[in-house]
Amino acid sequence: MSDDLFELGERIAQLAARINIATFDMLTLVAEFDRRKGWADNFASCAEWLAWRTGRTLAAARGDIAAHGVRRRAGRDGSPGRGSGERGAADAHHPPAHPPRARGTGPGV
């Protein structure tokens, strides 16, 4: 792989990490907003408020609400529950040690 393609891949990975961290931060705030019923005066649900306030579709907002529900069940700090198979936000900027190989490559092929 050429150096410029490697650098492009690095920039993509760094941007993805920043997006993951920002999403985690947003979901933490949404969880608090929902817990405190900040949406209750004018909306039927936190998802409706989130869709209105952020321009997300209602389906996407519901997904965000569901994600913070998973966090709530996992633990107060947002760490994944045992056996959940999810990576925590702290791992968002650390890619797996070895990237997946394309089919038909690598040892034993």
DAMOCOR-V508559 format. One record per pair of residues at least 12 apart in sequence whose C-alpha atoms are under 6 Angstrom apart, sorted by the first residue. I is the first residue (numbers start at 1). J is the second residue. Records with the same first field share a line. If there is no record, write none. Layout:
I->J  J
This chain:
17->92  93
27->68
31->68
34->46
47->61  62
